[in-house]
Structures are given as C-alpha cells and as structure tokens.
Amino acid sequence: MIRRLLCGLALAACASVAAAGSFPERPVNFVVPYSPGGLTDQLARLYADRLGKLWDQPVVVENRPGAGSSIGASHVARSKADGHTILLGSVGMVTNAMMLPAMPYKTEDLTPLTRLAVAPNVLYVHPSLPVNNVKELVDYAKKNPGGVSFASSGVGSSPHLAAELFAAKTDIDVIQVPYKGTGAAIADFLGGQVNAYFDTMQSMRYAEDGLIRALAVTTTERLKDAPDLPTVEESGVASGVISGSWFGIFIPSEVPAETQQQLQEAFNQIASDPATQEEVAKLGLVPDHQDQEAFQAFIKSETEKWGEVIRTQNIRIQ
C-alpha cells in the first residue's frame, strides 16, 4: 500500500515537471496587425478563446495596426522565438514588401505556420450607381472615366488590391479611396460617398436590406451560400478576376521545430471542430485550414499573383 502511494506520488511529480516544461508555459500574445472590430480581429478573438481553453493559459489579443499590417508583423518578428507571440496575418504579409519604401522587419524573420480561413470577395455597388450587373458597371465606367470610386480599408488591403485587379483586367479608370479600417470604408460606402466596394459575404446583410447591391463574386464558381450571385467570370467582361481575403498564422522563423509542431496541432484541433467552423462561417468566412507545407505553397502563389498587379498598377504605401 505504502509502495503504491509512493509510486503514485512519484508519477504525479513527474507529470508536474512534464507539464511545467510543456508549451505554452505562460500567457500567449496573439497579435492582430489591424484595428479592432474587423474580420481579422474577430477571427483572432474566436481562436484566442478556444486556444486559451485548450492550453489552460490566457491568450491575449493585441491590436497593432499600421503600415498595411507591417507594424504588428514587425513586433512579432522581433519577439522572442519561443512560440508565445504569434500573428494572424493576411494578404499584406506577402504584398507589403512590394509596396513599402522600407520594411520595418525582414520577411524571412517570419514563417507561415497554418491557414485558418478564406473570404471570397463580393463586388458591391451603391444603389445610386445606375448599374445592375458587372457588364453595366464596366460599360458605365468606360463612358465615365474616373466616375466610379472604390472604397477600401487601406492602401494594399484586400479590397484595394481586388479593385485594382478588377480595373486592370477590365481596362477601366476608377478612383481608389482608401480608409483607415473597414468600419470607416463601409460607413461611407453605405452613405453613398463612394460607389463600389469589394467586401466579404459579411456585407450581404446590407444588400438584403437594399442598402447596397451585390453584383458578383470573385471566385471561379458560384458560392453555395449565394447560388444566385454570378461570378465576375460569367459576366464576360474579363477573365482572371479572382480575389479574396485569407487569414493565416505567422510566427518568428527561429521558433523551435517542436514548438511549431505543437502550435500546428493546436490550431488543427480547433480548426477541425465543427463548432469552430460554424462560428467562422457566421463571420462570413469559409473555414479552410491548411497545414504548414500547403500554406507556404499558397503564400508563394499569392506573392506571384499580387506582385504583377502591384507592378502594373504602380501601387505604393507612402
């Protein structure tokens, strides 16, 4: 009996030591390189809550907006490479180096870990614009050079790049109106101060209320959540107008391989949970988890795609 008790105490002590050396050992800092309230912020808070429960450690979301997400990315790149500081990034992670006059960090100091979700773009217009489909929009823009304005959440943001891609592919002259964040962009768009906006399915609620008009999606096929909404490709005005937001985890490149694996397993466990997928879908996003190898290949393809748009459209972040 005494021997069993001693063995039990020994096992408990070993378990305690093992737990003390496991990851994470302290609260995790989850950096969002954009302002509070946007999709990236909402997705981060959803995952932070679930990670905190999984790890039994606080996961604190910290917003560090600025310079097209480079301020937040720079903070993570300079953080201690132990996995306790992570970043939820988007398209700016591959485009900023092409648009900024100088980067505040080296791109090789951060490594892609896993993709969590994607958000197909929808082309919306304000009802004051006399168009009902993509072809009418392009015809109107060609008859009125500079007469159509596109809102975006900032220079180099996904809505901005989507609008630049659309303008380049359809050969139209439009005005780009960048705002400091999604909230300000949508507010002016709903108010009619700008004519058009590429946004996610999250803004379909405004279209359903008649405040804006949804013309098309920027995907290769129609979305199952909006089967009556055609693709831009179907309009016949141009091919290759494929765009959307994506959301993925980045960490300092020197984080040990074992810790990277532990992080991947945690995100994989949460991403595969149907309850999490349901909550992600409520944000207007498509749950689309990728492991590190697939995510790195995706980043490479995004770099090539948007690099061409940035060069041809001469996009710069001042």
Order of alpha helices (4+ residues) and beta strands (2+ residues): alpha-beta-alpha-beta-alpha-beta-alpha-beta-beta-alpha-beta-alpha-beta-alpha-beta-alpha-beta-alpha-beta-alpha-alpha-beta-alpha
